[in-house]
Amino acid sequence: MSEVSVLTLGPDCTIRTVRSLLDTLSAALAGTMRLTLDCAAVERADVTFVQIVLAADKTAQSRAAGIALVNVPPAVESAFRRAAIALPSAPLL
């Protein structure tokens, strides 16, 4: 298991891509202690994305791991703000 892994997200992080995103996140999280989600390319995000990230973060925390979002564009900030949820930020391990 690697200590740090970076997953670059695509432009569409909405309900349309939920299955693919969930599968990709689950696989990435399974092999790392700290998962960084690079959101630079995200153009669309919705509450489904927020829910998936929160679920992945909860899973990571239960294994003493963590998730952090980097290069957060306005679309991701807006999705989290609309859900009244703070962006997850994992401590450096």
VMD Tcl script that builds the backbone (N, CA, C; Angstrom):
set m [mol new atoms 279]
animate dup $m
set s [atomselect $m all]
$s set {name element resname resid chain x y z} {
  {N N MET 1 A 0.852 -1.179 0.000}
  {CA C MET 1 A 0.000 0.000 0.000}
  {C C MET 1 A 0.892 1.234 0.000}
  {N N SER 2 A 0.670 2.129 -0.954}
  {CA C SER 2 A 1.475 3.342 -1.005}
  {C C SER 2 A 0.966 4.354 0.017}
  {N N GLU 3 A 1.847 5.269 0.407}
  {CA C GLU 3 A 1.465 6.258 1.405}
  {C C GLU 3 A 0.614 7.375 0.818}
  {N N VAL 4 A 0.974 7.844 -0.392}
  {CA C VAL 4 A 0.255 8.952 -1.008}
  {C C VAL 4 A -0.063 8.607 -2.457}
  {N N SER 5 A -1.278 8.927 -2.853}
  {CA C SER 5 A -1.693 8.694 -4.229}
  {C C SER 5 A -2.490 9.908 -4.698}
  {N N VAL 6 A -2.328 10.270 -5.970}
  {CA C VAL 6 A -3.066 11.399 -6.533}
  {C C VAL 6 A -4.009 10.881 -7.612}
  {N N LEU 7 A -5.263 11.272 -7.517}
  {CA C LEU 7 A -6.268 10.918 -8.513}
  {C C LEU 7 A -6.735 12.212 -9.177}
  {N N THR 8 A -6.529 12.303 -10.484}
  {CA C THR 8 A -6.950 13.483 -11.234}
  {C C THR 8 A -8.377 13.262 -11.722}
  {N N LEU 9 A -9.262 14.150 -11.311}
  {CA C LEU 9 A -10.672 14.027 -11.668}
  {C C LEU 9 A -10.940 14.660 -13.022}
  {N N GLY 10 A -11.965 14.155 -13.703}
  {CA C GLY 10 A -12.366 14.683 -15.000}
  {C C GLY 10 A -13.265 15.892 -14.864}
  {N N PRO 11 A -13.703 16.452 -15.988}
  {CA C PRO 11 A -14.491 17.682 -15.958}
  {C C PRO 11 A -15.913 17.521 -15.419}
  {N N ASP 12 A -16.483 16.336 -15.505}
  {CA C ASP 12 A -17.866 16.133 -15.078}
  {C C ASP 12 A -17.909 15.258 -13.828}
  {N N CYS 13 A -18.181 15.876 -12.690}
  {CA C CYS 13 A -18.316 15.156 -11.417}
  {C C CYS 13 A -19.739 15.360 -10.917}
  {N N THR 14 A -20.672 14.788 -11.660}
  {CA C THR 14 A -22.097 14.944 -11.352}
  {C C THR 14 A -22.758 13.571 -11.319}
  {N N ILE 15 A -24.045 13.570 -11.129}
  {CA C ILE 15 A -24.805 12.324 -11.075}
  {C C ILE 15 A -24.638 11.508 -12.366}
  {N N ARG 16 A -24.338 12.174 -13.470}
  {CA C ARG 16 A -24.143 11.470 -14.745}
  {C C ARG 16 A -22.950 10.525 -14.717}
  {N N THR 17 A -21.968 10.844 -13.888}
  {CA C THR 17 A -20.735 10.053 -13.859}
  {C C THR 17 A -20.533 9.336 -12.523}
  {N N VAL 18 A -21.585 9.251 -11.723}
  {CA C VAL 18 A -21.460 8.742 -10.361}
  {C C VAL 18 A -20.886 7.318 -10.303}
  {N N ARG 19 A -21.322 6.430 -11.139}
  {CA C ARG 19 A -20.856 5.034 -11.082}
  {C C ARG 19 A -19.364 4.948 -11.374}
  {N N SER 20 A -18.933 5.592 -12.426}
  {CA C SER 20 A -17.527 5.579 -12.796}
  {C C SER 20 A -16.669 6.232 -11.713}
  {N N LEU 21 A -17.124 7.370 -11.214}
  {CA C LEU 21 A -16.391 8.092 -10.189}
  {C C LEU 21 A -16.290 7.265 -8.906}
  {N N LEU 22 A -17.366 6.642 -8.517}
  {CA C LEU 22 A -17.368 5.808 -7.316}
  {C C LEU 22 A -16.397 4.645 -7.453}
  {N N ASP 23 A -16.418 3.975 -8.583}
  {CA C ASP 23 A -15.506 2.850 -8.819}
  {C C ASP 23 A -14.045 3.303 -8.803}
  {N N THR 24 A -13.768 4.422 -9.449}
  {CA C THR 24 A -12.402 4.946 -9.508}
  {C C THR 24 A -11.910 5.357 -8.130}
  {N N LEU 25 A -12.746 6.050 -7.378}
  {CA C LEU 25 A -12.381 6.476 -6.024}
  {C C LEU 25 A -12.149 5.282 -5.109}
  {N N SER 26 A -13.014 4.298 -5.175}
  {CA C SER 26 A -12.868 3.107 -4.334}
  {C C SER 26 A -11.567 2.380 -4.614}
  {N N ALA 27 A -11.239 2.215 -5.878}
  {CA C ALA 27 A -9.999 1.535 -6.256}
  {C C ALA 27 A -8.780 2.329 -5.804}
  {N N ALA 28 A -8.821 3.637 -5.982}
  {CA C ALA 28 A -7.688 4.478 -5.588}
  {C C ALA 28 A -7.498 4.471 -4.078}
  {N N LEU 29 A -8.588 4.503 -3.354}
  {CA C LEU 29 A -8.523 4.546 -1.896}
  {C C LEU 29 A -8.027 3.226 -1.315}
  {N N ALA 30 A -8.318 2.142 -1.996}
  {CA C ALA 30 A -7.920 0.820 -1.497}
  {C C ALA 30 A -6.409 0.645 -1.444}
  {N N GLY 31 A -5.682 1.382 -2.264}
  {CA C GLY 31 A -4.252 1.168 -2.350}
  {C C GLY 31 A -3.388 2.257 -1.747}
  {N N THR 32 A -3.947 3.114 -0.870}
  {CA C THR 32 A -3.153 4.232 -0.363}
  {C C THR 32 A -3.550 4.606 1.060}
  {N N MET 33 A -2.661 5.288 1.729}
  {CA C MET 33 A -2.948 5.820 3.060}
  {C C MET 33 A -3.498 7.245 2.975}
  {N N ARG 34 A -3.094 7.967 1.946}
  {CA C ARG 34 A -3.562 9.343 1.772}
  {C C ARG 34 A -3.865 9.551 0.295}
  {N N LEU 35 A -5.106 9.870 0.002}
  {CA C LEU 35 A -5.535 10.078 -1.369}
  {C C LEU 35 A -5.755 11.569 -1.599}
  {N N THR 36 A -5.080 12.096 -2.601}
  {CA C THR 36 A -5.259 13.487 -2.990}
  {C C THR 36 A -6.077 13.517 -4.271}
  {N N LEU 37 A -7.167 14.257 -4.239}
  {CA C LEU 37 A -8.017 14.415 -5.417}
  {C C LEU 37 A -7.673 15.735 -6.085}
  {N N ASP 38 A -7.100 15.655 -7.275}
  {CA C ASP 38 A -6.759 16.853 -8.036}
  {C C ASP 38 A -7.998 17.264 -8.829}
  {N N CYS 39 A -8.578 18.378 -8.449}
  {CA C CYS 39 A -9.849 18.826 -9.017}
  {C C CYS 39 A -9.687 19.880 -10.107}
  {N N ALA 40 A -8.472 20.141 -10.559}
  {CA C ALA 40 A -8.206 21.234 -11.498}
  {C C ALA 40 A -9.082 21.188 -12.749}
  {N N ALA 41 A -9.384 20.003 -13.255}
  {CA C ALA 41 A -10.139 19.890 -14.508}
  {C C ALA 41 A -11.655 19.880 -14.303}
  {N N VAL 42 A -12.117 19.866 -13.064}
  {CA C VAL 42 A -13.559 19.760 -12.799}
  {C C VAL 42 A -14.268 21.045 -13.231}
  {N N GLU 43 A -15.236 20.878 -14.111}
  {CA C GLU 43 A -16.047 21.999 -14.595}
  {C C GLU 43 A -17.462 21.960 -14.020}
  {N N ARG 44 A -17.930 20.744 -13.699}
  {CA C ARG 44 A -19.274 20.564 -13.153}
  {C C ARG 44 A -19.206 19.606 -11.961}
  {N N ALA 45 A -19.817 20.014 -10.854}
  {CA C ALA 45 A -19.897 19.165 -9.669}
  {C C ALA 45 A -21.246 19.415 -9.014}
  {N N ASP 46 A -21.793 18.376 -8.431}
  {CA C ASP 46 A -23.086 18.524 -7.769}
  {C C ASP 46 A -23.057 17.818 -6.417}
  {N N VAL 47 A -24.218 17.749 -5.780}
  {CA C VAL 47 A -24.296 17.162 -4.448}
  {C C VAL 47 A -23.922 15.673 -4.462}
  {N N THR 48 A -24.114 15.001 -5.573}
  {CA C THR 48 A -23.709 13.597 -5.679}
  {C C THR 48 A -22.198 13.485 -5.499}
  {N N PHE 49 A -21.451 14.379 -6.104}
  {CA C PHE 49 A -20.000 14.413 -5.950}
  {C C PHE 49 A -19.629 14.645 -4.488}
  {N N VAL 50 A -20.301 15.592 -3.852}
  {CA C VAL 50 A -20.047 15.877 -2.440}
  {C C VAL 50 A -20.286 14.617 -1.607}
  {N N GLN 51 A -21.384 13.921 -1.839}
  {CA C GLN 51 A -21.703 12.704 -1.090}
  {C C GLN 51 A -20.647 11.620 -1.285}
  {N N ILE 52 A -20.188 11.460 -2.507}
  {CA C ILE 52 A -19.172 10.440 -2.792}
  {C C ILE 52 A -17.861 10.783 -2.085}
  {N N VAL 53 A -17.463 12.036 -2.144}
  {CA C VAL 53 A -16.225 12.450 -1.479}
  {C C VAL 53 A -16.340 12.254 0.030}
  {N N LEU 54 A -17.473 12.628 0.603}
  {CA C LEU 54 A -17.667 12.464 2.048}
  {C C LEU 54 A -17.664 10.988 2.456}
  {N N ALA 55 A -18.302 10.148 1.668}
  {CA C ALA 55 A -18.304 8.716 1.960}
  {C C ALA 55 A -16.892 8.138 1.875}
  {N N ALA 56 A -16.151 8.554 0.853}
  {CA C ALA 56 A -14.767 8.085 0.705}
  {C C ALA 56 A -13.909 8.581 1.861}
  {N N ASP 57 A -14.125 9.826 2.284}
  {CA C ASP 57 A -13.368 10.379 3.405}
  {C C ASP 57 A -13.677 9.617 4.692}
  {N N LYS 58 A -14.922 9.281 4.902}
  {CA C LYS 58 A -15.310 8.514 6.093}
  {C C LYS 58 A -14.654 7.133 6.075}
  {N N THR 59 A -14.654 6.486 4.923}
  {CA C THR 59 A -13.990 5.185 4.784}
  {C C THR 59 A -12.503 5.321 5.072}
  {N N ALA 60 A -11.897 6.350 4.518}
  {CA C ALA 60 A -10.460 6.577 4.727}
  {C C ALA 60 A -10.158 6.790 6.210}
  {N N GLN 61 A -10.960 7.600 6.868}
  {CA C GLN 61 A -10.728 7.865 8.292}
  {C C GLN 61 A -10.872 6.610 9.139}
  {N N SER 62 A -11.764 5.721 8.760}
  {CA C SER 62 A -11.942 4.483 9.525}
  {C C SER 62 A -10.720 3.571 9.413}
  {N N ARG 63 A -9.879 3.825 8.419}
  {CA C ARG 63 A -8.650 3.050 8.236}
  {C C ARG 63 A -7.411 3.879 8.574}
  {N N ALA 64 A -7.613 4.969 9.311}
  {CA C ALA 64 A -6.525 5.879 9.678}
  {C C ALA 64 A -5.836 6.435 8.434}
  {N N ALA 65 A -6.611 6.651 7.393}
  {CA C ALA 65 A -6.109 7.235 6.156}
  {C C ALA 65 A -6.794 8.587 5.981}
  {N N GLY 66 A -6.630 9.212 4.824}
  {CA C GLY 66 A -7.272 10.497 4.617}
  {C C GLY 66 A -7.408 10.866 3.154}
  {N N ILE 67 A -8.265 11.859 2.914}
  {CA C ILE 67 A -8.498 12.401 1.576}
  {C C ILE 67 A -8.334 13.909 1.646}
  {N N ALA 68 A -7.707 14.461 0.631}
  {CA C ALA 68 A -7.588 15.911 0.512}
  {C C ALA 68 A -7.912 16.307 -0.919}
  {N N LEU 69 A -8.512 17.479 -1.084}
  {CA C LEU 69 A -8.804 18.016 -2.407}
  {C C LEU 69 A -7.823 19.152 -2.681}
  {N N VAL 70 A -7.242 19.160 -3.887}
  {CA C VAL 70 A -6.323 20.226 -4.275}
  {C C VAL 70 A -6.772 20.814 -5.604}
  {N N ASN 71 A -6.281 22.010 -5.895}
  {CA C ASN 71 A -6.628 22.707 -7.139}
  {C C ASN 71 A -8.146 22.791 -7.301}
  {N N VAL 72 A -8.792 23.238 -6.243}
  {CA C VAL 72 A -10.264 23.245 -6.186}
  {C C VAL 72 A -10.821 24.429 -6.969}
  {N N PRO 73 A -11.544 24.143 -8.063}
  {CA C PRO 73 A -12.138 25.223 -8.869}
  {C C PRO 73 A -13.471 25.691 -8.267}
  {N N PRO 74 A -14.001 26.785 -8.778}
  {CA C PRO 74 A -15.270 27.306 -8.275}
  {C C PRO 74 A -16.415 26.289 -8.311}
  {N N ALA 75 A -16.455 25.410 -9.296}
  {CA C ALA 75 A -17.553 24.433 -9.391}
  {C C ALA 75 A -17.566 23.499 -8.181}
  {N N VAL 76 A -16.406 23.083 -7.730}
  {CA C VAL 76 A -16.328 22.193 -6.564}
  {C C VAL 76 A -16.625 22.974 -5.286}
  {N N GLU 77 A -16.049 24.155 -5.159}
  {CA C GLU 77 A -16.345 24.989 -3.983}
  {C C GLU 77 A -17.836 25.243 -3.870}
  {N N SER 78 A -18.459 25.537 -4.987}
  {CA C SER 78 A -19.889 25.826 -5.009}
  {C C SER 78 A -20.715 24.608 -4.595}
  {N N ALA 79 A -20.338 23.423 -5.074}
  {CA C ALA 79 A -21.077 22.208 -4.715}
  {C C ALA 79 A -21.007 21.959 -3.208}
  {N N PHE 80 A -19.839 22.124 -2.631}
  {CA C PHE 80 A -19.700 21.932 -1.185}
  {C C PHE 80 A -20.431 23.025 -0.413}
  {N N ARG 81 A -20.354 24.252 -0.894}
  {CA C ARG 81 A -21.041 25.363 -0.232}
  {C C ARG 81 A -22.560 25.150 -0.250}
  {N N ARG 82 A -23.099 24.715 -1.407}
  {CA C ARG 82 A -24.545 24.462 -1.512}
  {C C ARG 82 A -24.981 23.360 -0.560}
  {N N ALA 83 A -24.079 22.398 -0.309}
  {CA C ALA 83 A -24.388 21.302 0.619}
  {C C ALA 83 A -24.085 21.675 2.066}
  {N N ALA 84 A -23.541 22.878 2.282}
  {CA C ALA 84 A -23.168 23.362 3.619}
  {C C ALA 84 A -22.172 22.416 4.295}
  {N N ILE 85 A -21.191 21.967 3.508}
  {CA C ILE 85 A -20.176 21.028 3.978}
  {C C ILE 85 A -18.792 21.623 3.706}
  {N N ALA 86 A -17.893 21.481 4.677}
  {CA C ALA 86 A -16.508 21.926 4.475}
  {C C ALA 86 A -15.762 20.939 3.608}
  {N N LEU 87 A -14.853 21.437 2.806}
  {CA C LEU 87 A -14.008 20.558 1.981}
  {C C LEU 87 A -13.145 19.681 2.880}
  {N N PRO 88 A -13.049 18.373 2.577}
  {CA C PRO 88 A -12.194 17.502 3.389}
  {C C PRO 88 A -10.720 17.865 3.197}
  {N N SER 89 A -9.986 17.754 4.264}
  {CA C SER 89 A -8.554 18.014 4.209}
  {C C SER 89 A -7.856 17.037 5.137}
  {N N ALA 90 A -7.082 16.149 4.562}
  {CA C ALA 90 A -6.403 15.140 5.346}
  {C C ALA 90 A -5.092 15.685 5.885}
  {N N PRO 91 A -4.755 15.335 7.109}
  {CA C PRO 91 A -3.456 15.745 7.641}
  {C C PRO 91 A -2.337 15.007 6.923}
  {N N LEU 92 A -1.195 15.639 6.816}
  {CA C LEU 92 A -0.042 14.977 6.204}
  {C C LEU 92 A 0.386 13.827 7.092}
  {N N LEU 93 A 0.615 12.674 6.480}
  {CA C LEU 93 A 1.043 11.501 7.255}
  {C C LEU 93 A 2.534 11.372 7.225}
}
mol reanalyze $m
mol bondsrecalc $m
mol representation Tube
mol addrep $m
